[in-house]
Amino acid sequence: MANEPVTRRLSAILAADVAGYSLLMGTDEADTLTRFKQIRTSIVDPEIARCGGTLVGTAGDSLLVEFASALAAVDCAICCQRALGELNASIPPERRIAFRMGINLGDVIPAEGTIHGDGVNIAARIEKLAEPGGLCIADSVFEQVRNKLPVAFTDTGEHRLRHIGNPVRLYRAVLGESPSPAPAAGSAEALAARDDRASIAVLPLQNLSSDPEQGYFSDGISEDIITELSRFRELIVIARNSAFQFRDGVLDVKDVAARLGVQFVLEGSVRKSGSRVRISVQLVDGQSASPVWAERWDRQLDDIFAIQDEITEAVVARVAEGVKVVRMRNLRSASAYDRVLQARPLRTTFTRAANARAAELLREAIALDPELSIARASLAFVRVGDFEEGWAEDPEAAIEEALQAARRAVQLDAADGYAHASLSYVLLKLERYTEATHEAELALTLNPNHVNIIMSCAWNAIVNCESERSIELINRARRLNPLMGGWELWTLGQALLDARRYREAMDAFEAVTEPPLALLLERAICLAWMGEQQAAQLALEAYLERARRELSPCPADPATWRSFLCRVAQRRDSSVTEHYLEGARRAGLGVADHAAVDG
């Protein structure tokens, strides 16, 4: 009958699928099907039965299981994943069948042998955020199983799931894995030799448009391909700064691969004409220089993210193991995205005028597309720059705008590590250290090979006075960015300065070809602590000459210098900040000490 009430029941729903199933099937379909059936028969199905679950849905490699209790669902998932982990230990990485699992507790609607409803949809979304071989659970499930099973859970914060109205707090099961050690310092080749993952360098796509000013567009496409590939743990992706060193001239792919220490090189071109764009890409074997794969896309510009996803999926399918591309995009305006691309190089120029122009472009992008997460995250970084560098007429307004932009970026795309990195950066400036560290680590979990995110975590460690941890993270970034650029070297220098390794800090600072204003002072501080007083005074004079031009306003007395530098050299432990200030005093800068301020 039309008015018959809908039957509902509260259930725990387990959703699971195999990571990289398409790649496994493409490599050896018969072997994959046989082993998948064996795993079902020997591990998964018996555990479902033991825990009282009901298999209510299968589609290819995916499973949907209903349980009467959250405890039973989590028990089943943990036992399955541990058994599969033992099985996979003796299997080569490229042949492993690893499930991702997600569990939710919610209302379901039974119908014709299966179940429907938001409870099911949320479980499916949660599963997509789990690691291969891992388990994610909703907070409603966590409350039911807390301290009742021999497993720990890590709070990953709130996530906004696709087509789900309210954010959901998620927990990740710690199933006995140990974190990978940070790479040691050394050459790119030596670091690559110690890592058996597939490695790739994405070279800047050549701009074949008639207007050379459109180079920012092809660069932006290249950078976004790097970002998308960096989401996958199965890939080592060389950072933009290193790969873009090979922009000009006739390229010898073998030479590029050898210098960057990679197995594969992605190269190609972009031709933009009116509202259409043609992107041609080929993947080349770095040892033989022979093409592995080539493709061309002709698209309307409003489909640009779909093009990037196609390229990413095709490359990942050929050079990584166990990868299944899952990506959300929501672009309403190519013009908005165009402004984000134009703002990118301005943000790393480290001047007041460039930062102001970047903020202007990003606000225009947000006005054109209010749901473009990357525009808001980028604006957050820009406004923090205004706040900490002394460029903002109203510092409090700058940091508030940054906070609102970063929060909204995370709301719009909770799976984007860059958005979480921007929020971490703002929270550090607000001295909300625990929250900032949580966001930084979450960003790294979401996008572990993105050098900007690794460097954000390194900066988080500096502010939290963990200089050795910061140096370890920077060494990790060096593997992805063998030709380290200005921002990374500056951060390394700051970590070494805090660690009181002054000579090494100076080496890092002096390698920065276009130094930001604060770096000039940090050179003077290093020289002062090294006892090179005359050189320190000369370095301080160079800093002050530029500071008078760029700071708004430039501090004019010891108390205001102290207030300004406490913001520049913000550290959780005030003694580390005092070490910075004392170095400035030794170089000859009039900075008030604690006694003068307190008195």
N, C-alpha and C positions, 0 to 999 in steps of 0.2 A: 504493500500500500504506500501511497505517496507520503503520508504523514507518519509512517512507522518510524519510531525513534532509532537513532543510530547507536549501535552497540559499541561501547568503548571499554577498555581495560588498561590498567597501569602495568607496564612491562619494562623490563630492562632489555634494550636492543643492542646487539653486537653486530657491527658492520665490518666486513673484512674484504680485502682484495690483495692481489699479488703485485708487488712493486716491480715495474719493468717487464710486465707480462708480454706486451707486444714485442719487445726486443728478444725475449726468450723464444717466443713462437717463431719470430723471423729467423732466428739462428738455427733452431732445430725443433720443428713443430712436433714431430712424433715423440721425441725424447721428452719434451716439456709436458705434453699431455699425459704420457705414461707416468712420469714422476709426480705430477699434480694429483693424479688419481691415487697413487700409492700413499701420498701424504694425507689425502682425505681419508682413505681406508684405515691407515695405521695410526694416525695421530688425531686429526681434527674431528672426524665423526665420532670416535670413541670418547673423546673428551666432552663433546656436546652431550652425548648420552649420559655420561657419568654425572654431569652437572645439571641434568634435567632440562636441557634446552631443546627447542624445536626449530629445525631448519625450515624457514618459511620462504626463502628466496635464494635462487642461484642464477647467475648469468655470466657465462664464461668463467673468469677467475674470481668473481665476487660471490660473497656469501652474506646472508642476512639470517640472524638467529635470534629467537625470542626466548627470554628466561623469565621465570616468575619472581626472581630476586636479583638485585644488583650484585650481591655477594657471589651468587652462582655464576653470573656472567663474567665477572672479573677473574674469578678462580679459573674458569674455563680458558679465558684468553691468556692468562699468565702461564698456565701449564702448556698450552699449545705453543706459545712463543719460545718457552725454554726448551721444549722438546725439539722444535724446529732449529733453534740455535745450535743444539748439540749435533743434529743431523748435518747442518750446513758447515760445521767446523771442518769436516773432512772433504768438502766439495769445493772445487775451484770457484772463485768469486763470480766468474762470468756465467756459471751454471746454477747458482743458488736460487732457490725459490723462497722468497721472504715475504711474509704477509704484513700489511699494515692493518691495525685494528683500532676501532673506536667504539665506545659504549656510551649510551645515553639512557636515562630513566624518564619515561614519559608516557602519555596516553597514546594508545594505538587503536586503530579500527580494523577488526578482523573481517576479511572478505575473501571467499573462494580460495582458502588454503594459504593465504598470505596476510600481510598486515600493511596498513597505510597510516598516514597522518604525520603531523609535525615531529612527533617523537622519532619516527623512522628517518625523516629528512635530516634532523639534527645529527643523528648517529652517523649517517652517511657523510655529512660535512666534517664531523670530528675525525672520522677515519682518514680523510684526505690530509689532515695535518699531522698524522702520526709518522714516525720514522719507519723505514723498512725494518721489519723485525721488532717493531715497537708497539706501544699501546697508549692511547689518549682516552681519558674519561671526562665526562661532564662533572661539574661540581655537585650536582644532585646525586651522582653515583658515588663520588668521593665521600660525601657525608655518610653514606650507608656502609662503606667498607673501611673507613679510617681505623687503623690499628687492629683490624680483624684478619689481615692476611700478611704473610711473610714477605712483604714488598714495600718499598718506599715510593712516594710520589713527589714530583716536583711541580709546584704551582707555576704555570706559564702565563698567568694573567687572563684578562678578558679578551675574547676574540669575537669579532663581528663576522658571523657566518653568512654565506651567500643566501639571499632570499629568506633570511631569518631576522625578524624584527629586532629582538633584543640581544645584546651581547651575551656570550656564554663563557664563564670561567672554566678553563681546562686544566687538567693535571696529567703529567706524563709519568708513566710507570718507569722506575729505575730497575731494570731487569738484569743487573749485574755487569753492565758494560763498563769499561774503564775509559776515561777520556784519552784522546790521542795526544801525545806529547807535542809541545810546540816545536817547530823546526829549529834546529840549531843554526847559528850564523854560518854563512859559507856561500859559495858560488851558486848560481841558479842551477847549473848542471849537477853539482853535488847534491843539492836539495832534491832535485827531480829524481836522481838515482835512488833516493831512499823512499820514494813514494810510488806505489805501483798503480795509481789511478791514471786514467787517460788524461793527457795534458794538451791544451790547445791555446794558441794565440790568435786573437781576432784582430787583424790589421785594419787600419782605417779604410773604409770603403772609398774608392776614388770618386770625386765629384765630376761627373761628365756633363753637368748642366752648363748652359752658355754663360751663366752668371757666376763668377768665382766667389761672390759673396754668399752663395748658397752652400758653401763648404760646411757651415755649421750644421746644416741639415743632414748631410752624409755622415758627419762626425757623430751627430746625435743618434742616428740609426746604429752606427757601430757600437757606441757606448751602451745602448739599450740591449743589443745582442749580448754584449759582455755581461751586463747585469742579469739577463734572463738565464744565461748559461751558468752564472755563478751561484744560482739557487741550488744546484745539484751537487751533493757531496761526492758523487761519482766522478766529478770533473775537477781538474786543476785548471783554472782559467787565469791566464796572465793578465795583469792589470792594464788599464788603459794607458797610463803614463809610459809603461815600457813598450807596449805594442805600437803606440803612436809615434815612437821614435823612428819608425820605418815608413813614414808617410811619403817621403820624396825619393825620386830616383828609381832606376830599374832594380827590382827586387830579385835576389837569389834566395829562393825559398829554403834551400838547404842551409844557407848561412844564417837566415833569420831563425830557423828552428834550432840551430846549434847555439846561437848566442842567447836565446831565451830559454833553452833547455826544454823544448816541447816536442811532442810526437806529431802534432797536427797544426796546420796553419789554415785559417779561414781568410780568404781575400775576395774582393769583388768590387762592384761599382754601383753608383746610384745616379740615375738621370731623372731629374725633376723637370716637368714641363707643364705649366698651368696647374690643373687640378689632378694630374696623373703623375705617377712615379713608376719607374722601372728599376728593379733591384736585381742584379746578377751576382751570384755567389758561387764560389767553388771551395771545396775542402781538399787540401793537398797533404799528402804524406810527407812529413818533414825529412825523412831519410832518403827516399827515392825521388822526391819532387814530382811524383806522378799523381794526377787527380784521383781522388777517392769518389767524389760525387760533385755534381754541378747542377744548378737550377736557376731559373729566372722567373721573376714575378712582375706582372703588369697590373697595377691596381689604381683605384681612386685613392686619394690621400686620406679620405675618411676611413679607410680600411687599414691604416698603417700598422696598428697593433696586431691585426690578424696576420699580416705579412711577417712581422717579427716572430710571432708564435710558430708559424710554419717553418721559418728558417731554424729556429731553436730546436724544434722537434726533430727536424731532419738531421741536424748535426749531432744532437744528443744520441739519436738512434744508432749512429755509426761509430761514435767514439767513446761512449760511456756504457757502463754495465748497470743493469738493474734500474733503469730510469723510465719513469712514466710521467710524461709532461702533463701537469695540471696547472692551469693558469687562468686567472680571472682578469678581464680587461673591461673597462667601461669608459670609452672616450667619446665625448659628444662633439668635440670641436678640434679639428686639426690645427686651427689657428691658435688655440690655447696651448697645445703641445708645442707648437712652433716657438712660442714665447719662452717656454721652459728651456728649450734647447739653446736659445739665444742667451739666456741668463747664466747657463752653466759656466762658460769660461770667465765671465765677469766675477763670479763668486770666489774664484781662486786667484784673482789679481791682487787681493789684499790692499785695496785703496778705497778711500771713502767714496769717491765719485763712482767707481765701478760697482761698489756695493749698493749705492743708491739706485743706480740704473737697473741692477739685478732685481731689487725689491719692486721697482716700478713695473718691470716686465712680468714678474710673478703675480703681482696683484691684478694685472690685466688678464693673465691666464686664468686666475681664479674667478674673475668676473665673467669670463666667457664660458668656463666650465667649472662650476662650484664643486663638482664631485671628482675632480682630478687630484688624487692623493699626492702625487709627486710634486705638484706645484706648491701645495701647502707645506709639505716637508721641507722643500727647498727654501721656501720663505722663512721657515723657522730657523734654519741655519744662518741665513742672511741677517736676520734681525738680532740673533745672538751675537753675530760679528759686530753689528753696530753698537750693541750694549757693552761688550768687553773691550773693544778697541777704542772707545771714547768718541765714536762718530755720531752718536745719537744726541739730538738736542734734548730729548726726554728719555733717559735710560729706562725708567720704569715702564713707560709706554712701549718701548721696544721689546723688553722682555715679556711683557704681557701679550703683545701681538704674537711673539714667537711661541709662547705657551699655547695660545688658542689655535694657532696654525698647526702645531705638532699634534695636539690632541685630536683635531679634526682629521688630520692625515691618517692617524691610526684607526679612527672610527670608520673612515672610508675604505681602508684596505688593511685589515688586521693581519694579513699574511705577508705584508711587505716589510722586510727587515729595515729598509731605508727609513720608513715612517717611524718605526720604533727607535732607530738610532737618533733621529731628529728630536724625539721626545726626551730621550736620555740626555742629550746635549743641553736642552733647556732646563731640565730638572737639576742637572749639576749646578747650573748658574744660580738656581734658587736654593741651593744647599739641601736639596732633598735627596741625599746620597743613596739611601737604600732603594728608593724607587728608581733612581737613575741607573743604578747597577742592574736592577731587574730588567729594565727596558733594554739596556746594552746587551746583556746576555741573551735575551729573547731575540734581539735583532741578529745576533751571531748564529743562533740556532736556526732562524728562518733562512739566512743567506750566508753560509759559513765561508764562502770563497770570495766574497765581495770585499775588496781591499779597503774601501771607505768605511765599511762596517767594522772590520777588524781594527782599523785605526781609531774609530770612535770608541771601541772597547779599550784600546791602548790609552786614549786620552782619559777615559773614565778611571783607569787604573792610576794614572798620574795624579789626578785630582784627589783620589782616595789614598794617595801616598804609598802606592804599591809600585815603585819605580822598576823593580826587577820584573814584576809581572808585565808591566808595560813594555819593557825591552823584549821579553819573550814574545809578546803579541806582534811587535814590530818585526821581529825576526820571521815570524809566520807570514806577515805581509810581504816581506822581502822575497819569499818564494813566488808570490803572485805578481810582484812588481820588482823584478831584478834591477831595472834601471830606475831606482827610487827617485821621486821628484821632490819639489820644495816642501810641500806640506808634510810628507812623511819624514823627511830629514829634519825638519824643524821640530816635529814631535819627538823624534829620537833624541835630538839634542836636549830638549827639555827634560826627558826622562833621565838622561845621563847627568845633567846638571843637578837634578834632585838627588841622584845617587852619588854625587860628589866625585864623579869621574870627569873632571874638568877638561883634560886634554882631548878625550874622546868626544865630549860635548862640543868643543870648539871645532873639531874636524867635521862634525855633522853640520854645525851652523855655517861654516865657511864654504860648504859644498852647495848651499842654497844660492842660486844665481840671482834671484829677485827677492831679497829678504823682506818680510813684513816688518812693520815698525818695531814691534816688541822684540823681534829677534836681534835688532841692533843693540838694544839694552842688554839682552841676555849674553851677547858677545862680551860686552863690557864687564858684566858680572863674572863671567868665567875667567876673564883675564885678571880681574881683581883678586879672585880667590887663588889664582895661580901665582900671585905676587908680581905680576907684570904691570906695575902701576902706571907707567907712562903710556903703554898701549891701551890700558883700560880707560884712561882719561880721554885719549883720542877717540876711542870707540864711543864713549859717552857723549862727546861733543857732536859726533855724527848723528847720534840718536836724538839729542836735544834740538839740533837744527831742523830735523825732519818733523819732530813732535810738534814744534811751534807752528808748522804749516798744516798739520793733519788733525791734531786733537781739537775737540770742540767742547769746552775750552781746554787749553793746555794748563795743567796744574801750575800754580804760581808760588806755592809755599810748602814747607815740609809736611804739614798736615794733609793738604789736598793731594800731594804726591803719594803719601802713605795710603790714603783712601783709594786712589786710582790704581796703584800697584797691587793692593790687596785684591782688587777685582781681577786684574790681569793674571796674577800669580795665585789664584784661589786654590787652596789646598785644605783638605779635611783636617789635617793636623797643623795647627797654627805655627808650630816650630819649623815646619818646612817652608811656610811662607816667610817666616822671619829670616831664615837662611837666605832666601832670595833678596829680601829687603836689605839685609846686612851687606850682601854682595854689591848692591846698588850704592849703598853708602860708601863702601870701600873704593868704589870707582869714582866717587866724588859727587854723587847726587844727594841733594839735601832732602832726606826722608826722615820724618819723625819716627822716634822709637816708641815702644809701649809706654815708657815712663812719661814721655812728653805728652802723649795723647791722654793718658789716664790722669796725669797731674792737672 
